Amino acid sequence: MANVLAPEPGAIADTGWRRLTCSHDGRPAERAMIGLITLATDPVIEDEMRRYLAVPGVGLYANRIPMATRVDLSTLGAMADEIAATAALILPNDDLDVVAYGCTSGAMTIGPERVAELVRQAKPGAAVTNPISAGLTGLKALGARRIAVITPYIDEINAPLAAFIEAEGFDIVACASFKQETDPEICRVTPVSIGKAALEVGAAPDAEALFISCTGMRASGIIGELERELGKPVVASNQALSWHALRLAGLDDRVEGYGKLMTLPL
């Protein structure tokens, strides 16, 4: 016996669901859509950047890039092979205003220009930033040229990082590092430890500002207090990356409570 409930071939069964009308707007984050390439091993950067980017109409959309646990020049440089593919998977059906490559030492190792070139293979219409370029741009905006620097890196990375910074016209007057070998170790350095080191190194009398390098360093909750105690600006990788992304997206919002940099124009 034929199934009397089955629809005719090619017909759509009446399921009882009434179709609703709807309208569409431009996009969920109407002012700025910021893409983030973050390391597979980094549990810090997304939470940090969402604090700095708590601005109406701004969205942050992340994808993770393969990265070895150990942080050295070889593992950092290997990420170049994955940047374009990782960027391509950040909202492939939407146009991003900015793509942020979330690794300070990786951008230094690969080169900011090469990072931007690789990102634009997938996102040709987006502005591109990275933490080392953003950090140095921020220090220049603050009028600081003589700086103190703290990092979590081994000396294999510290030496070329210092050379990179000095080649951009800065004078490093004090520096120190936690010298952690792996990303899990870096990301577990406590804000208390970072704060203590920042006050010690940043207090160098010749230093006009302090730079805290690495997206794995949890500095968002302490920057304001550090600036008050040191009496000078503090720039951290995730803070600078967020600030630069906002400004490259054409937004001039002042974000209070996270250091002087977050209130400055580009």
C-alpha positions in Angstrom: 0.0 0.0 0.0 1.3 3.5 -0.9 2.3 5.8 1.9 -0.4 8.4 1.8 1.7 10.8 4.0 4.7 10.9 1.6 4.9 14.0 -0.6 4.9 13.7 -4.4 8.4 13.5 -5.9 9.9 17.0 -6.0 7.3 18.4 -3.6 8.1 19.9 -0.1 6.2 18.4 2.7 4.1 20.9 4.8 5.8 20.7 8.2 3.6 23.1 9.9 6.4 25.7 10.3 5.2 29.2 9.2 7.9 31.3 7.6 8.7 34.5 9.4 9.8 37.7 7.7 13.1 39.3 8.7 15.4 42.1 7.8 19.2 42.1 7.7 21.7 44.7 8.8 25.2 45.2 7.6 27.1 43.1 10.2 27.0 42.3 13.9 29.9 44.6 14.7 28.8 47.7 12.9 31.8 50.0 13.6 34.8 47.6 13.3 35.5 44.0 12.8 38.9 43.0 14.0 40.4 39.6 13.2 43.0 38.0 15.4 45.6 35.4 14.6 46.5 33.9 18.0 48.9 31.1 18.8 47.5 27.7 19.4 49.4 27.7 22.7 48.3 31.2 24.0 45.4 31.2 26.5 45.9 34.9 27.4 45.6 37.2 24.4 41.9 36.9 23.6 40.8 37.7 27.2 43.2 40.6 27.4 42.2 42.1 24.1 38.5 41.9 24.8 39.1 44.0 27.9 41.0 46.6 25.9 38.4 46.5 23.0 35.3 46.8 25.2 34.1 49.5 22.8 30.5 49.7 21.4 30.2 48.3 17.9 33.6 46.6 17.9 34.0 42.8 17.4 37.1 40.6 17.9 37.2 37.3 15.9 40.0 34.9 16.4 41.6 31.9 14.7 44.5 29.9 16.1 47.8 29.3 14.3 49.9 26.1 14.9 52.8 26.8 17.2 55.2 24.5 19.0 55.3 24.6 22.8 58.9 25.8 22.9 59.4 29.5 22.0 62.6 29.9 20.0 63.6 31.5 16.7 63.0 28.3 14.8 59.5 27.7 16.1 58.5 31.3 15.7 59.8 31.5 12.1 57.8 28.3 11.2 54.6 30.1 11.7 55.1 32.0 8.5 53.9 28.9 6.6 50.5 29.1 8.3 49.7 32.8 8.5 47.7 33.1 5.2 45.7 29.9 5.8 44.9 31.0 9.4 43.8 34.4 8.3 41.6 33.0 5.5 39.5 31.1 8.1 38.6 34.2 10.1 35.0 34.9 9.0 35.6 34.0 5.3 32.3 35.5 4.3 32.8 38.9 5.9 35.2 41.8 5.3 37.5 42.5 8.2 38.7 46.0 8.9 41.9 44.9 10.6 43.8 41.7 11.1 46.1 41.5 14.1 48.8 38.9 14.2 49.1 38.1 17.8 52.8 37.3 18.5 55.4 39.9 19.4 58.5 37.8 19.0 57.0 36.0 16.0 56.4 39.3 14.2 60.0 40.3 15.0 61.3 37.0 13.7 59.3 36.8 10.5 59.3 40.5 9.9 56.3 42.9 10.1 56.3 43.5 6.4 56.3 39.7 5.6 53.5 39.1 8.2 51.4 41.8 6.5 52.1 40.4 3.0 51.0 36.9 4.2 47.8 38.2 5.9 46.8 40.1 2.8 47.1 37.0 0.6 43.9 36.0 2.4 42.5 39.4 3.5 43.6 41.9 0.9 41.3 44.7 2.1 42.3 44.6 5.7 44.8 46.7 7.5 47.4 44.6 9.3 49.1 45.1 12.7 51.3 43.1 15.1 52.4 43.6 18.7 56.0 44.8 18.0 55.0 47.3 15.4 52.0 48.4 17.5 54.1 48.7 20.6 56.8 50.8 19.0 54.2 53.0 17.3 52.6 53.5 20.6 55.9 54.5 22.3 56.5 57.0 19.6 53.0 58.4 20.1 53.8 58.8 23.7 57.0 60.7 22.9 59.3 58.0 24.5 62.6 57.1 22.9 64.6 56.0 26.0 62.8 52.9 27.2 63.0 50.1 29.7 62.0 46.6 28.5 60.9 43.4 30.2 60.2 40.1 28.4 59.6 36.5 29.3 61.9 35.2 26.5 65.1 33.2 26.4 68.2 35.2 25.3 68.0 33.7 21.8 65.0 35.9 21.3 66.0 38.8 23.6 69.1 39.7 21.6 67.4 40.1 18.2 64.4 41.8 19.8 66.6 44.4 21.4 68.4 44.9 18.1 65.0 45.3 16.3 63.8 47.9 18.8 67.1 49.9 18.7 67.0 49.8 14.9 63.7 51.6 15.1 65.4 54.5 16.9 64.9 53.6 20.5 67.5 53.4 23.3 67.0 50.6 25.7 68.3 51.9 29.0 67.2 49.0 31.2 66.1 45.4 30.4 65.3 42.2 32.1 63.6 38.9 31.3 61.9 36.0 33.1 63.7 33.7 30.6 60.9 31.1 30.2 61.3 28.5 27.5 57.8 27.5 26.6 54.5 29.3 26.0 52.7 27.5 28.9 55.4 28.8 31.2 55.2 32.3 29.8 51.4 32.4 30.1 51.5 31.4 33.7 53.8 34.1 34.9 51.6 35.9 37.4 50.5 39.5 37.1 52.1 40.0 40.6 55.5 38.9 39.2 55.0 41.1 36.1 54.1 44.0 38.3 57.1 43.6 40.6 59.5 43.3 37.7 57.9 46.3 36.0 58.4 48.5 39.0 62.0 47.4 39.4 63.0 47.7 35.7 60.7 50.6 34.8 62.1 52.7 37.6 65.3 53.3 35.7 65.8 57.1 35.9 66.7 57.4 32.2 63.6 55.5 31.0 60.8 57.6 29.6 58.5 54.6 29.3 58.3 50.8 30.0 57.6 48.2 27.3 56.2 44.8 28.5 56.8 42.5 25.5 54.8 39.3 24.7 51.1 38.6 24.2 51.3 35.9 26.9 52.0 38.5 29.6 48.8 39.3 31.7 49.2 43.1 32.1 45.7 44.5 31.6 44.8 44.5 35.3 48.0 46.3 36.4 48.9 48.9 33.7 47.0 51.7 35.4 48.6 51.2 38.8 52.0 50.7 37.3 51.8 54.1 35.5 50.7 55.8 38.7 53.6 54.3 40.7 56.2 54.8 38.0 55.0 58.2 36.9 55.6 57.2 33.3 53.7 55.4 30.5 53.6 51.6 30.3 53.0 49.9 27.0 52.2 46.2 26.8 51.9 44.0 23.8 48.2 43.2 24.0 47.4 46.8 25.0 49.3 48.2 22.0 47.9 45.7 19.6 44.4 46.6 20.6 45.0 50.4 20.5 46.6 50.1 17.0 43.8 47.9 15.7 41.2 50.4 16.9 43.1 53.3 15.3 43.7 51.5 12.0 40.0 50.8 11.9 39.4 54.5 12.0 38.1 54.7 15.6 39.2 57.4 18.0 37.5 56.1 21.1 39.4 56.7 24.4 39.5 53.6 26.5 40.1 54.6 30.1 41.7 52.6 32.9 44.3 50.7 30.7 47.1 53.2 30.5 47.7 56.5 28.7 48.3 54.9 25.3 44.6 53.8 25.1 43.5 57.4 25.1 45.8 58.7 22.4 45.1 59.1 18.6 47.4 57.4 16.1 
